[in-house]
Amino acid sequence: MGEIKDFNCTYDNSAGINGEVTAKLNLTFPDAYLHHETMAELSKALKEHDGAAFCELPFCHTVEAEAMGGLVNYGNDKTGPRAKEYICTKPEELLELPAIDFTTGRIHEVLLACRELRDQGEHVVLQVSGPFTILNVLIDARYVFKGMRKQPEVMKKVFWKLGAEILRFMEEAKKYDVDLISYADSSGGVNILGPKMAEQVVEDFTYEFLKKAEALADDKTMILLCPKTSFALLGTGHAKFKDHLIDSGTHYGEACIQMVGKAKFAGQMCIKNVGYQLESGIFKELQLI
């Protein structure tokens, strides 16, 4: 078994919300975060400000948790939605949370905004959160780590309960013509979990979860992985990189768009790093082993 390397997160784009952009829009906040029309307008404005090749939605990492009962502070024109207060104190309580209803609430509006942008000819990156990120909204992290040490089987059930909802979200996104689905769980990176626990999460959840997600990648959809996830898979021997030649100097986001239908997983760089160029002319597809 190899070593899991960490990835240092650096963003060149308006990760979440940019006050300079919102100040120029005739929108009311936080109401703009709740409706698909204003979500789409804001996402497109952020794309143009950053010079990105794609629009991103949503503007936070709280949508899935809220749809399962989590409480959210919707923020304002300078800070997007964030966790408000925890609703669970025991891992067992997480297992009782309801399944996501994709026909109502903010998560439905996000999907409608994705379709609206696609109808306008935009490429859309839907940011989908992993279990640790979702749990950050629902329960204090200390109970998560305590549960992983003392109730590993219960926590494994929790991860797969959340995993099932994440897969359903991905499946639903395809119905709304989303072409790029980004899966990230930086709250569960090796820098936070440590090598031993990070490896256990890959073995108990991440690898099998992504094997299921892989079936959703097709000629119209590609899945983008956070490099923290890529490195965890590579370090545990569950994945490898396959090189594809593209034009040297192509921006990473543009390369991902070009590779839809040709690769199932991207994962060499953070999609939020919109200024990153593939100077070598090599796009690295992550392949599960």
KELUM-45687 format. One record per residue (C-alpha): residue number from 0; residue in three letters; chain; x, y, z. Coordinates in Angstrom, 1 decimal. Layout:
// residues N
LONU   nr  rest  kette    east   north      up
LONU  NUM   ALA      A       X       Y       Z
...
***
This chain:
// residues 289
LONU   nr  rest  kette    east   north      up
LONU    0   MET      A     0.0     0.0     0.0
LONU    1   GLY      A     1.4     3.4    -1.0
LONU    2   GLU      A     1.2     6.7     0.8
LONU    3   ILE      A    -1.8     9.0     0.4
LONU    4   LYS      A    -0.5    12.5    -0.7
LONU    5   ASP      A    -2.4    15.6     0.3
LONU    6   PHE      A    -3.5    18.3    -2.2
LONU    7   ASN      A    -3.2    22.0    -1.2
LONU    8   CYS      A    -6.4    23.7    -2.1
LONU    9   THR      A    -5.9    27.0    -4.0
LONU   10   TYR      A    -8.7    28.7    -5.9
LONU   11   ASP      A    -8.4    31.2    -8.7
LONU   12   ASN      A   -12.1    31.7    -9.1
LONU   13   SER      A   -15.0    33.1    -7.1
LONU   14   ALA      A   -15.4    30.0    -4.9
LONU   15   GLY      A   -18.9    30.6    -3.6
LONU   16   ILE      A   -19.7    34.3    -3.9
LONU   17   ASN      A   -17.9    37.4    -5.0
LONU   18   GLY      A   -19.0    40.8    -3.6
LONU   19   GLU      A   -17.7    42.6    -6.6
LONU   20   VAL      A   -20.0    40.6    -8.8
LONU   21   THR      A   -23.1    40.7    -6.6
LONU   22   ALA      A   -22.8    44.5    -6.3
LONU   23   LYS      A   -23.4    44.9   -10.0
LONU   24   LEU      A   -26.5    42.7   -10.1
LONU   25   ASN      A   -30.0    43.9    -9.3
LONU   26   LEU      A   -30.6    41.0    -7.0
LONU   27   THR      A   -31.8    40.8    -3.4
LONU   28   PHE      A   -29.8    38.6    -1.0
LONU   29   PRO      A   -30.2    36.1     0.4
LONU   30   ASP      A   -33.4    35.6    -1.6
LONU   31   ALA      A   -31.3    35.2    -4.8
LONU   32   TYR      A   -29.9    32.0    -3.4
LONU   33   LEU      A   -33.4    30.4    -3.3
LONU   34   HIS      A   -34.8    30.7    -6.8
LONU   35   HIS      A   -33.5    29.1   -10.0
LONU   36   GLU      A   -33.8    32.3   -12.1
LONU   37   THR      A   -31.6    34.3    -9.8
LONU   38   MET      A   -29.3    31.3    -9.2
LONU   39   ALA      A   -28.7    31.1   -13.0
LONU   40   GLU      A   -28.2    34.8   -13.4
LONU   41   LEU      A   -25.6    34.9   -10.5
LONU   42   SER      A   -23.8    31.8   -11.7
LONU   43   LYS      A   -23.4    33.2   -15.2
LONU   44   ALA      A   -22.2    36.5   -13.9
LONU   45   LEU      A   -19.6    34.7   -11.8
LONU   46   LYS      A   -18.5    32.7   -14.8
LONU   47   GLU      A   -18.0    35.8   -16.9
LONU   48   HIS      A   -16.1    37.6   -14.0
LONU   49   ASP      A   -13.7    34.7   -13.6
LONU   50   GLY      A   -13.3    34.0   -17.3
LONU   51   ALA      A   -14.3    30.4   -16.8
LONU   52   ALA      A   -15.4    28.0   -19.4
LONU   53   PHE      A   -18.4    26.8   -17.4
LONU   54   CYS      A   -21.0    27.9   -14.8
LONU   55   GLU      A   -21.0    26.5   -11.3
LONU   56   LEU      A   -23.8    25.6    -9.0
LONU   57   PRO      A   -24.6    25.8    -6.1
LONU   58   PHE      A   -22.8    28.5    -4.2
LONU   59   CYS      A   -22.2    26.5    -1.1
LONU   60   HIS      A   -21.8    23.0     0.3
LONU   61   THR      A   -25.1    22.9     2.3
LONU   62   VAL      A   -27.7    21.9    -0.3
LONU   63   GLU      A   -27.7    18.2     0.3
LONU   64   ALA      A   -27.7    18.5     4.1
LONU   65   GLU      A   -30.5    21.0     4.1
LONU   66   ALA      A   -32.6    18.7     1.9
LONU   67   MET      A   -32.2    16.1     4.6
LONU   68   GLY      A   -33.3    18.4     7.4
LONU   69   GLY      A   -30.2    20.4     8.1
LONU   70   LEU      A   -30.4    24.1     9.2
LONU   71   VAL      A   -28.8    26.7     7.0
LONU   72   ASN      A   -27.9    30.4     7.4
LONU   73   TYR      A   -28.5    31.8     3.9
LONU   74   GLY      A   -25.8    34.5     4.2
LONU   75   ASN      A   -25.8    37.7     2.2
LONU   76   ASP      A   -24.3    39.3    -0.9
LONU   77   LYS      A   -20.8    38.7     0.3
LONU   78   THR      A   -21.0    35.2     1.9
LONU   79   GLY      A   -23.1    32.4     0.6
LONU   80   PRO      A   -25.2    29.9     2.6
LONU   81   ARG      A   -23.5    28.1     5.4
LONU   82   ALA      A   -24.3    25.8     8.3
LONU   83   LYS      A   -26.5    27.3    11.0
LONU   84   GLU      A   -26.7    24.8    13.9
LONU   85   TYR      A   -26.4    21.0    14.2
LONU   86   ILE      A   -29.5    18.8    14.4
LONU   87   CYS      A   -27.8    15.6    15.5
LONU   88   THR      A   -25.6    14.6    18.4
LONU   89   LYS      A   -25.4    10.8    17.8
LONU   90   PRO      A   -24.5     8.8    14.7
LONU   91   GLU      A   -27.7     6.8    15.1
LONU   92   GLU      A   -29.8     9.9    14.6
LONU   93   LEU      A   -28.2    10.5    11.2
LONU   94   LEU      A   -29.6     7.1    10.1
LONU   95   GLU      A   -33.1     8.4    10.8
LONU   96   LEU      A   -32.9    11.5     8.5
LONU   97   PRO      A   -35.3    11.6     5.6
LONU   98   ALA      A   -34.4    10.8     2.0
LONU   99   ILE      A   -34.0    13.8    -0.3
LONU  100   ASP      A   -37.0    15.0    -2.2
LONU  101   PHE      A   -35.7    16.5    -5.4
LONU  102   THR      A   -39.0    18.0    -6.4
LONU  103   THR      A   -39.1    20.7    -3.8
LONU  104   GLY      A   -36.9    23.2    -1.9
LONU  105   ARG      A   -33.5    24.7    -2.8
LONU  106   ILE      A   -32.1    21.5    -4.2
LONU  107   HIS      A   -34.9    21.5    -6.8
LONU  108   GLU      A   -34.2    25.1    -7.6
LONU  109   VAL      A   -30.5    24.3    -8.1
LONU  110   LEU      A   -31.4    21.6   -10.6
LONU  111   LEU      A   -33.8    24.0   -12.4
LONU  112   ALA      A   -31.0    26.6   -12.6
LONU  113   CYS      A   -28.7    23.9   -14.2
LONU  114   ARG      A   -31.3    23.2   -16.9
LONU  115   GLU      A   -31.8    26.9   -17.5
LONU  116   LEU      A   -28.1    27.5   -18.0
LONU  117   ARG      A   -27.8    24.4   -20.3
LONU  118   ASP      A   -30.7    25.7   -22.3
LONU  119   GLN      A   -28.7    28.9   -22.8
LONU  120   GLY      A   -25.8    26.9   -24.2
LONU  121   GLU      A   -23.7    27.0   -21.0
LONU  122   HIS      A   -21.6    24.1   -19.7
LONU  123   VAL      A   -22.5    23.5   -16.0
LONU  124   VAL      A   -20.4    22.1   -13.2
LONU  125   LEU      A   -22.7    20.8   -10.4
LONU  126   GLN      A   -20.8    20.7    -7.2
LONU  127   VAL      A   -21.8    17.6    -5.2
LONU  128   SER      A   -20.6    17.2    -1.7
LONU  129   GLY      A   -19.2    14.0    -0.1
LONU  130   PRO      A   -20.2    12.5     3.3
LONU  131   PHE      A   -17.8    14.5     5.5
LONU  132   THR      A   -18.9    17.8     4.0
LONU  133   ILE      A   -22.5    16.9     4.4
LONU  134   LEU      A   -22.0    15.8     8.0
LONU  135   ASN      A   -20.4    19.2     8.8
LONU  136   VAL      A   -23.8    20.7     8.5
LONU  137   LEU      A   -25.7    18.0    10.4
LONU  138   ILE      A   -23.4    17.1    13.4
LONU  139   ASP      A   -20.4    18.3    15.3
LONU  140   ALA      A   -17.2    16.8    13.8
LONU  141   ARG      A   -16.1    15.5    17.2
LONU  142   TYR      A   -19.1    13.1    17.2
LONU  143   VAL      A   -18.2    11.9    13.7
LONU  144   PHE      A   -14.6    11.1    14.7
LONU  145   LYS      A   -15.7     9.5    18.0
LONU  146   GLY      A   -18.2     7.4    16.1
LONU  147   MET      A   -15.5     6.3    13.6
LONU  148   ARG      A   -13.3     5.1    16.5
LONU  149   LYS      A   -16.0     3.5    18.7
LONU  150   GLN      A   -18.9     2.7    16.4
LONU  151   PRO      A   -17.2     2.0    13.0
LONU  152   GLU      A   -20.1    -0.2    11.8
LONU  153   VAL      A   -22.7     2.5    12.5
LONU  154   MET      A   -20.6     5.1    10.8
LONU  155   LYS      A   -20.2     2.8     7.8
LONU  156   LYS      A   -24.0     2.7     7.6
LONU  157   VAL      A   -24.1     6.5     7.9
LONU  158   PHE      A   -21.6     6.9     5.0
LONU  159   TRP      A   -23.6     4.6     2.8
LONU  160   LYS      A   -26.9     6.3     3.7
LONU  161   LEU      A   -25.4     9.6     2.6
LONU  162   GLY      A   -23.7     7.9    -0.4
LONU  163   ALA      A   -27.0     6.6    -1.6
LONU  164   GLU      A   -28.5    10.2    -1.5
LONU  165   ILE      A   -25.4    11.6    -3.3
LONU  166   LEU      A   -25.8     9.0    -6.1
LONU  167   ARG      A   -29.5     9.9    -6.4
LONU  168   PHE      A   -28.5    13.6    -6.7
LONU  169   MET      A   -26.1    12.7    -9.5
LONU  170   GLU      A   -28.7    10.6   -11.3
LONU  171   GLU      A   -31.2    13.5   -11.0
LONU  172   ALA      A   -28.6    16.0   -12.3
LONU  173   LYS      A   -28.3    14.0   -15.5
LONU  174   LYS      A   -32.1    14.4   -16.1
LONU  175   TYR      A   -31.5    18.2   -16.0
LONU  176   ASP      A   -28.7    17.9   -18.7
LONU  177   VAL      A   -25.8    18.6   -16.4
LONU  178   ASP      A   -22.6    17.7   -18.3
LONU  179   LEU      A   -20.0    18.0   -15.5
LONU  180   ILE      A   -20.6    16.6   -12.0
LONU  181   SER      A   -18.0    17.6    -9.5
LONU  182   TYR      A   -17.6    15.3    -6.4
LONU  183   ALA      A   -15.5    16.7    -3.6
LONU  184   ASP      A   -15.2    16.0     0.1
LONU  185   SER      A   -12.2    18.1     1.3
LONU  186   SER      A   -13.5    17.8     4.9
LONU  187   GLY      A   -12.4    14.2     4.7
LONU  188   GLY      A    -8.9    14.8     3.3
LONU  189   VAL      A    -5.8    13.0     4.7
LONU  190   ASN      A    -4.7    16.3     6.3
LONU  191   ILE      A    -7.8    16.1     8.6
LONU  192   LEU      A    -8.3    12.4     9.0
LONU  193   GLY      A    -4.7    11.2     9.1
LONU  194   PRO      A    -3.3     8.4     6.9
LONU  195   LYS      A    -4.8     5.4     8.7
LONU  196   MET      A    -8.4     6.8     8.9
LONU  197   ALA      A    -8.2     8.2     5.3
LONU  198   GLU      A    -7.2     4.7     4.0
LONU  199   GLN      A   -10.1     3.1     6.0
LONU  200   VAL      A   -12.6     5.6     4.4
LONU  201   VAL      A   -11.4     4.6     0.9
LONU  202   GLU      A   -11.7     0.9     1.7
LONU  203   ASP      A   -15.1     1.2     3.5
LONU  204   PHE      A   -16.7     3.7     1.2
LONU  205   THR      A   -15.0     5.9    -1.4
LONU  206   TYR      A   -13.8     3.2    -3.8
LONU  207   GLU      A   -17.1     1.3    -4.0
LONU  208   PHE      A   -19.1     4.5    -4.1
LONU  209   LEU      A   -17.2     5.8    -7.1
LONU  210   LYS      A   -17.5     2.4    -8.8
LONU  211   LYS      A   -21.3     3.0    -8.6
LONU  212   ALA      A   -20.9     6.6    -9.7
LONU  213   GLU      A   -18.8     5.5   -12.7
LONU  214   ALA      A   -21.9     4.0   -14.3
LONU  215   LEU      A   -23.3     7.5   -14.6
LONU  216   ALA      A   -20.5     8.8   -16.7
LONU  217   ASP      A   -21.4     8.5   -20.4
LONU  218   ASP      A   -21.1    10.4   -23.7
LONU  219   LYS      A   -22.9    13.4   -22.2
LONU  220   THR      A   -21.6    13.4   -18.6
LONU  221   MET      A   -18.2    13.3   -16.9
LONU  222   ILE      A   -17.4    13.2   -13.2
LONU  223   LEU      A   -14.8    15.6   -11.8
LONU  224   LEU      A   -13.0    14.5    -8.7
LONU  225   CYS      A   -11.3    16.7    -6.1
LONU  226   PRO      A    -7.6    15.9    -6.2
LONU  227   LYS      A    -7.8    15.0    -2.5
LONU  228   THR      A   -10.0    12.1    -3.5
LONU  229   SER      A    -7.8    11.3    -6.5
LONU  230   PHE      A    -4.7    11.0    -4.4
LONU  231   ALA      A    -6.5     8.9    -1.8
LONU  232   LEU      A    -7.5     6.4    -4.5
LONU  233   LEU      A    -4.0     6.5    -6.1
LONU  234   GLY      A    -2.3     6.1    -2.7
LONU  235   THR      A    -4.3     3.1    -1.8
LONU  236   GLY      A    -3.8     1.4    -5.1
LONU  237   HIS      A    -7.4     1.7    -6.2
LONU  238   ALA      A    -6.8     4.0    -9.2
LONU  239   LYS      A    -4.3     5.0   -11.9
LONU  240   PHE      A    -3.9     7.9   -14.3
LONU  241   LYS      A    -4.3     7.5   -18.0
LONU  242   ASP      A    -2.8    10.2   -20.2
LONU  243   HIS      A    -4.7    11.8   -23.1
LONU  244   LEU      A    -3.1    14.2   -25.4
LONU  245   ILE      A    -4.7    17.6   -25.9
LONU  246   ASP      A    -3.5    21.0   -27.1
LONU  247   SER      A    -0.8    22.3   -24.8
LONU  248   GLY      A    -1.8    25.3   -22.8
LONU  249   THR      A    -5.5    24.3   -22.7
LONU  250   HIS      A    -7.2    25.5   -19.5
LONU  251   TYR      A    -8.2    22.6   -17.2
LONU  252   GLY      A   -11.9    23.5   -17.4
LONU  253   GLU      A   -11.8    23.6   -21.2
LONU  254   ALA      A   -10.0    20.3   -21.2
LONU  255   CYS      A   -12.7    18.7   -19.0
LONU  256   ILE      A   -15.4    19.9   -21.4
LONU  257   GLN      A   -13.4    18.4   -24.4
LONU  258   MET      A   -13.0    15.1   -22.6
LONU  259   VAL      A   -16.7    14.5   -21.9
LONU  260   GLY      A   -17.6    11.2   -23.6
LONU  261   LYS      A   -13.9    10.3   -23.7
LONU  262   ALA      A   -13.1     9.9   -20.0
LONU  263   LYS      A   -15.3     8.9   -17.0
LONU  264   PHE      A   -13.3    10.7   -14.3
LONU  265   ALA      A   -11.1    13.8   -14.2
LONU  266   GLY      A    -9.1    14.4   -11.1
LONU  267   GLN      A    -5.6    16.0   -11.6
LONU  268   MET      A    -6.6    19.5   -10.6
LONU  269   CYS      A    -9.3    21.3    -8.7
LONU  270   ILE      A   -12.0    22.5   -11.1
LONU  271   LYS      A   -12.1    25.8    -9.2
LONU  272   ASN      A    -8.6    26.6   -10.3
LONU  273   VAL      A    -9.9    28.2   -13.5
LONU  274   GLY      A    -6.6    29.7   -14.5
LONU  275   TYR      A    -4.7    26.4   -14.4
LONU  276   GLN      A    -3.3    25.4   -17.8
LONU  277   LEU      A    -2.2    22.0   -19.0
LONU  278   GLU      A     1.1    23.2   -20.3
LONU  279   SER      A     2.3    19.7   -21.0
LONU  280   GLY      A    -0.7    19.0   -23.2
LONU  281   ILE      A    -1.6    16.0   -21.1
LONU  282   PHE      A    -5.1    15.4   -19.6
LONU  283   LYS      A    -4.9    12.7   -16.9
LONU  284   GLU      A    -8.0    10.6   -16.7
LONU  285   LEU      A    -8.4     8.8   -13.4
LONU  286   GLN      A    -9.3     5.2   -13.9
LONU  287   LEU      A   -10.5     2.9   -11.1
LONU  288   ILE      A    -8.7    -0.4   -10.7
***
